[in-house]
Amino acid sequence: MTKTLNARTLSLVAGGSYWVIFLAAIFANFFVLEALIADPLSTVHQHHGLVRAGILAFLITVVFDVIVAWSLNELFKEHPLSALSTLFRMMHAAIMGVAIFALPGILTLASGEEILQQVSIFNTIWLLGLFFFGIHIVLLGIIVSRIRFIDLLLMAAGAMYMLDTVAHFLLPDYTEYASIFLAFVAIPSILGEMSFAIWLLMKGGK
């Protein structure tokens, strides 16, 4: 009885944390980073609070990434790949934490070029982290192989995360294919991770 309750609690923690990450990442990426890229000087000088909130949102994603890593490891600790999967997610969280260091400094910069350079540094470091996140997602798909369809979506998403990172560095004309890679990453990632988060909240640990 206690074991089942613990598993259910861990599943709820993981599922709830996933949704915190989703919401924080959507805000930080689409409301803050996109604004910085579109109009860096105006965003920094006229919307200080928005930029600071975006940085905080990214920090929140790192904190809850660690919580997800821990809770999934505890939930599936009997699987031989669980610890390895957790380590790769922790690597992603650590690299993301390093990437965030590039953002606070933009609040004091006076030129759009300098601001965009810092955003580019953040994105590049984060991109490296997503390679390890991709490995985690592939392993997670294997771990949850009994959850049909979701497991395949997770493995596909993980493979595309890794492929996208490699393509960024190996293809000199990557920008010409960026929208295609984005779609290949986003579709299985959104469907797979959101479906898994819903499964955790609705059925996980029961």
N, C-alpha and C positions, 0 to 999 in steps of 0.2 A: 504493500500500500504506500509506504513512504517513498520507495524507489519510483513508483509511477508518478506520485505527486512532485517529486524532485525533477523528473524528466519533463513533466508538463510545465513546471515553473521555468525551467531553463529554456524550453521552447518559446514560451511567452516573452521571456527576456530577449531572446535572439530575434524573434519576429518584431517585437516593439522597437528594438534598437535599429533594425533594418529600416523601419519607416521613419525614424528620426534622421537617419543618414540620408534617405531619399529626399525628405523635405528640406533639410539643411543644404544638401548639395544642389538641389534645384534652385534655391534662393541664391546661394553663393555664385553659382555658375551663370545662371540666366539673368539675374537681376544686378549682379555686381561685376563679375568678370566681363560680361558682354558690354556693359555700360562703359567700363574702363577701356575696352578695345575700341568701341565706337567713338568715344569722346573723352580721352584720358584726362585732359586738363580740367574740363568742366566738371567731370565726375568727382575728381579729387578735391577741387577747390570749393565747389558748391554743394557737394553731398558727402562731406566728411563722415557723417553718421552712417550713411549707407555702406561706405567702404569698410569702416570699422566693424559694422555688423556682419559684412561678408567674411572678413577675416575670422571673426568669432564663429561664424557658421562652419567654416572650414575646420577650425579647431574642434568643434563639436563632432564633426564627422570622424575625426581621428579618435576621439575619446570613445565614441560608440562603435567604431571599427574594432577597437580592442575588446570591448564588451561582447560584440558578436563573435570574435575569434575565441574568446574564453568560453562563452556559453555553448557554441557549436562543438568545441573540443570536449566539453563535459557531456554534452548530449550524445555524441557519437564516439565516445572514448574507447568503446570496445572494438571499433574498426581500426585495422592496422595502419591506415593512411591518415587518421584523424590528427595526430600530432604533427605530421609533416604538413598537412594542409594548413593547420593553425600557424605554423612557423612562417609560411609564405604570406599569409594574411598579415601577420605581425610585421614582416618586412615591408609590406606595402604601407602599413600605418606609420612605421618609422620614417620611411622615405617621404611620405606625405607631410609628416611633421616638419621635416627639414625643408621641404618646398615652401611651406607657409612662411618661413623666415624671410623670403624674398618680398613679401607683401607689405608689412608695416612701414618699410622705408619709403614707399611711394607717397605716403602722406606728406612728406617734406620735399618732394621733388618739384622742380619748377618748369620742366619741359615735358611735352607729350612723348617725345622719343625716349626719354629716360624712364618714364612710367611704363611704356610699352615694353622696354627692355626687361624691366623687373617682372612684368607679367609673363614674358616669354621664358625667363629663367624658371619661374614657378611652374609653368606648363611643361617645360622640358623635364624637370626633376620629377614631377608628378607622372609624366609619361613613363619614365623608367620604373616608377613604383607600380604602375598598372601592368607591367610585364609580369611581375611577381604575383599581383592580384589575379592575373589570368591563370597562372599555375594553380593558385588556391581554388579558383572556381572550377577548373577541370577536375581537380582532386575531389572537390565537394560533390560534383556531379557523379563521380564514381562511388563516393561514400553513400549517397542517397539514391543508389541505383534502383531501389525498390519503389521509388516515387516516379512512375513512368511518365515520360514526356518532359517533366521538369528536369530530370537528370540530363536528358539530351540537350535541352536548351542551355543548361548551365555549362555543360562541356563545350558546346558550340560557342557560347559567349566567351568562355575562358580562352579558347583557341584564337578567337578573333581579337581579343585584347592583346595577346602576344604577337599575333601577326601584324596588328596595327602599329605596335611599338617598333617592331623590326622594320616595317615599311618606312616609318618616319626617318629612320637613320640610313637605310640602304637605297631608297629611291630618291634620286636628286630632283625628280619632278613630282614628288608626293602630292603637292598642292593640287595638281590636276586630277588626282584620284581621291582627294580628301573626303568629298561628299559620299563617295561609294564606300570607302572604309568606315565612315561614320555610321552609315546605314547598316553595314554588316556587323558592326559592334553593337549598335544601339538596339536593334530589333531583338536578337536573342537575349541580350543583357536585360533589357527592360522586362520582357516577357518572362524570362527565366527567374531573375532575382525577385521580381514582384510576386510571381506565382509561388516561389519558395517561401517568401515572407508571409504570404497569406496562409500557406499550408502550415507553417510553424504556429501561427496564431489560431488556426481552426482545428488542426488535427495533430500537430506535433506533440510527442510525448504521451499520447493516449494509448 
